[in-house]
Amino acid sequence: MNYLAHIALAGSNPGHRVGGLLGDFVRGPLSGELSFAIETGITAHRKLDAFVDRQPEIQLFLQRFEKPMRRYAGIVADVVYDHLLAHEWTQYYQQPLQDFCQEFYQQLAEYNDQLPARAQYFLEHAPRVGWLESYSNADNLPLILQRIGSRLSRPVALQDALPIVAQHQTAINREFHQLYPRLQVFVRATLQEIELNYPAS
């Protein structure tokens, strides 16, 4: 899952949402430097990533690609799934996508003093360019993938994977809608488990 899915799956708690984003920016053990809510969101993000990797829909997605692109197909899946979520947002959420994104940008700004540099860059640019909202438009996917691929240690033209995605679009859509409700259940249970196991002060 990519940014939008991680934020949405984190639920309504602002700290959990921020942690859902920061899971892509914060590495290593969590030591209490961030708020408990944010660290809970980061932990849930990490557990979700491990859970997603084991799901049959992801394995089917990866198997559609030949080497060497198969090595990077997980990144492509993240972006494609964010697009499907944004494009079919109302199937899962009542709040309009635009309103959800604007609300999140405001929530993220409230935690500005806890954000690492890369997340501050996101906060500075995302509201202005409609970063999260842009996933709803399939025409944006080539540029999104090109930018991600250019930042890899060995740059890869990830946008070249899109013809394979288009070839299997019907199956990929169906698999996403099989997978996403399972992820909603998993993250809700994970957040509850983390909070129940947190030692009382």
Contacts in CASP RR format, 6 or more apart in sequence:
PFRMAT RR
TARGET T0000
AUTHOR 0000-0000-0000
METHOD contacts of the structure
MODEL  1
MNYLAHIALAGSNPGHRVGGLLGDFVRGPLSGELSFAIETGITAHRKLDA
FVDRQPEIQLFLQRFEKPMRRYAGIVADVVYDHLLAHEWTQYYQQPLQDF
CQEFYQQLAEYNDQLPARAQYFLEHAPRVGWLESYSNADNLPLILQRIGS
RLSRPVALQDALPIVAQHQTAINREFHQLYPRLQVFVRATLQEIELNYPA
S
1 9 0 8 1.000
1 48 0 8 1.000
1 49 0 8 1.000
1 52 0 8 1.000
1 78 0 8 1.000
1 81 0 8 1.000
1 82 0 8 1.000
1 183 0 8 1.000
2 78 0 8 1.000
2 79 0 8 1.000
2 81 0 8 1.000
2 82 0 8 1.000
2 135 0 8 1.000
3 21 0 8 1.000
3 24 0 8 1.000
3 82 0 8 1.000
3 131 0 8 1.000
3 132 0 8 1.000
4 82 0 8 1.000
4 85 0 8 1.000
4 86 0 8 1.000
4 132 0 8 1.000
4 135 0 8 1.000
5 78 0 8 1.000
5 81 0 8 1.000
5 82 0 8 1.000
5 85 0 8 1.000
5 180 0 8 1.000
5 183 0 8 1.000
6 20 0 8 1.000
6 21 0 8 1.000
6 23 0 8 1.000
6 24 0 8 1.000
6 45 0 8 1.000
6 48 0 8 1.000
7 17 0 8 1.000
7 20 0 8 1.000
7 21 0 8 1.000
7 104 0 8 1.000
7 132 0 8 1.000
8 85 0 8 1.000
8 92 0 8 1.000
8 93 0 8 1.000
8 100 0 8 1.000
9 20 0 8 1.000
9 48 0 8 1.000
9 183 0 8 1.000
9 184 0 8 1.000
9 187 0 8 1.000
10 16 0 8 1.000
10 17 0 8 1.000
10 19 0 8 1.000
10 20 0 8 1.000
10 41 0 8 1.000
10 44 0 8 1.000
10 45 0 8 1.000
10 187 0 8 1.000
10 191 0 8 1.000
11 17 0 8 1.000
11 187 0 8 1.000
11 188 0 8 1.000
11 191 0 8 1.000
13 37 0 8 1.000
13 191 0 8 1.000
14 37 0 8 1.000
14 107 0 8 1.000
14 110 0 8 1.000
14 111 0 8 1.000
15 35 0 8 1.000
15 37 0 8 1.000
15 38 0 8 1.000
15 40 0 8 1.000
15 41 0 8 1.000
15 107 0 8 1.000
15 111 0 8 1.000
16 37 0 8 1.000
16 38 0 8 1.000
16 40 0 8 1.000
16 41 0 8 1.000
16 44 0 8 1.000
16 191 0 8 1.000
17 41 0 8 1.000
17 104 0 8 1.000
17 107 0 8 1.000
17 108 0 8 1.000
18 37 0 8 1.000
18 38 0 8 1.000
18 41 0 8 1.000
18 107 0 8 1.000
18 108 0 8 1.000
18 111 0 8 1.000
18 114 0 8 1.000
19 37 0 8 1.000
19 38 0 8 1.000
19 39 0 8 1.000
19 40 0 8 1.000
19 41 0 8 1.000
19 42 0 8 1.000
19 44 0 8 1.000
19 45 0 8 1.000
20 41 0 8 1.000
20 42 0 8 1.000
20 44 0 8 1.000
20 45 0 8 1.000
21 108 0 8 1.000
21 119 0 8 1.000
21 122 0 8 1.000
22 34 0 8 1.000
22 38 0 8 1.000
22 41 0 8 1.000
22 42 0 8 1.000
22 45 0 8 1.000
22 115 0 8 1.000
22 116 0 8 1.000
22 119 0 8 1.000
23 41 0 8 1.000
23 42 0 8 1.000
23 45 0 8 1.000
23 46 0 8 1.000
24 45 0 8 1.000
25 116 0 8 1.000
25 118 0 8 1.000
25 119 0 8 1.000
26 34 0 8 1.000
26 42 0 8 1.000
26 116 0 8 1.000
30 39 0 8 1.000
30 42 0 8 1.000
30 43 0 8 1.000
32 39 0 8 1.000
34 42 0 8 1.000
34 114 0 8 1.000
35 111 0 8 1.000
35 114 0 8 1.000
36 198 0 8 1.000
38 111 0 8 1.000
38 114 0 8 1.000
40 191 0 8 1.000
40 194 0 8 1.000
40 195 0 8 1.000
40 198 0 8 1.000
41 191 0 8 1.000
41 194 0 8 1.000
43 190 0 8 1.000
43 194 0 8 1.000
44 187 0 8 1.000
44 190 0 8 1.000
44 191 0 8 1.000
44 194 0 8 1.000
47 190 0 8 1.000
48 183 0 8 1.000
48 186 0 8 1.000
48 187 0 8 1.000
48 190 0 8 1.000
51 183 0 8 1.000
51 186 0 8 1.000
52 58 0 8 1.000
52 179 0 8 1.000
52 183 0 8 1.000
55 179 0 8 1.000
55 182 0 8 1.000
57 175 0 8 1.000
57 176 0 8 1.000
57 178 0 8 1.000
57 179 0 8 1.000
58 74 0 8 1.000
58 77 0 8 1.000
58 179 0 8 1.000
60 171 0 8 1.000
60 175 0 8 1.000
61 73 0 8 1.000
61 74 0 8 1.000
61 76 0 8 1.000
61 77 0 8 1.000
61 80 0 8 1.000
61 172 0 8 1.000
61 175 0 8 1.000
62 70 0 8 1.000
62 73 0 8 1.000
62 74 0 8 1.000
62 77 0 8 1.000
63 70 0 8 1.000
64 73 0 8 1.000
64 164 0 8 1.000
64 167 0 8 1.000
64 168 0 8 1.000
65 73 0 8 1.000
65 76 0 8 1.000
65 161 0 8 1.000
65 164 0 8 1.000
69 156 0 8 1.000
69 160 0 8 1.000
69 161 0 8 1.000
69 164 0 8 1.000
72 149 0 8 1.000
72 152 0 8 1.000
72 156 0 8 1.000
72 158 0 8 1.000
72 161 0 8 1.000
73 161 0 8 1.000
75 145 0 8 1.000
75 148 0 8 1.000
75 149 0 8 1.000
75 158 0 8 1.000
76 145 0 8 1.000
76 158 0 8 1.000
76 161 0 8 1.000
76 162 0 8 1.000
76 165 0 8 1.000
79 135 0 8 1.000
79 141 0 8 1.000
79 144 0 8 1.000
79 145 0 8 1.000
79 148 0 8 1.000
79 158 0 8 1.000
80 141 0 8 1.000
80 165 0 8 1.000
80 172 0 8 1.000
81 176 0 8 1.000
81 179 0 8 1.000
81 180 0 8 1.000
82 135 0 8 1.000
83 135 0 8 1.000
83 136 0 8 1.000
83 138 0 8 1.000
83 141 0 8 1.000
84 172 0 8 1.000
84 173 0 8 1.000
84 176 0 8 1.000
84 177 0 8 1.000
85 92 0 8 1.000
85 135 0 8 1.000
85 176 0 8 1.000
85 180 0 8 1.000
86 97 0 8 1.000
86 132 0 8 1.000
86 133 0 8 1.000
86 135 0 8 1.000
86 136 0 8 1.000
87 135 0 8 1.000
87 136 0 8 1.000
87 138 0 8 1.000
88 177 0 8 1.000
89 96 0 8 1.000
89 97 0 8 1.000
89 100 0 8 1.000
89 136 0 8 1.000
90 96 0 8 1.000
91 177 0 8 1.000
92 180 0 8 1.000
92 184 0 8 1.000
93 100 0 8 1.000
95 103 0 8 1.000
97 133 0 8 1.000
97 136 0 8 1.000
98 133 0 8 1.000
101 130 0 8 1.000
101 132 0 8 1.000
101 133 0 8 1.000
102 127 0 8 1.000
104 132 0 8 1.000
105 123 0 8 1.000
105 126 0 8 1.000
105 127 0 8 1.000
108 115 0 8 1.000
108 119 0 8 1.000
108 122 0 8 1.000
108 123 0 8 1.000
109 123 0 8 1.000
112 120 0 8 1.000
112 123 0 8 1.000
115 123 0 8 1.000
122 131 0 8 1.000
125 131 0 8 1.000
126 132 0 8 1.000
134 140 0 8 1.000
134 144 0 8 1.000
135 144 0 8 1.000
141 159 0 8 1.000
141 162 0 8 1.000
142 159 0 8 1.000
142 162 0 8 1.000
143 159 0 8 1.000
145 158 0 8 1.000
145 159 0 8 1.000
145 161 0 8 1.000
145 162 0 8 1.000
146 157 0 8 1.000
146 158 0 8 1.000
146 159 0 8 1.000
148 158 0 8 1.000
149 155 0 8 1.000
149 156 0 8 1.000
149 157 0 8 1.000
149 158 0 8 1.000
165 172 0 8 1.000
END
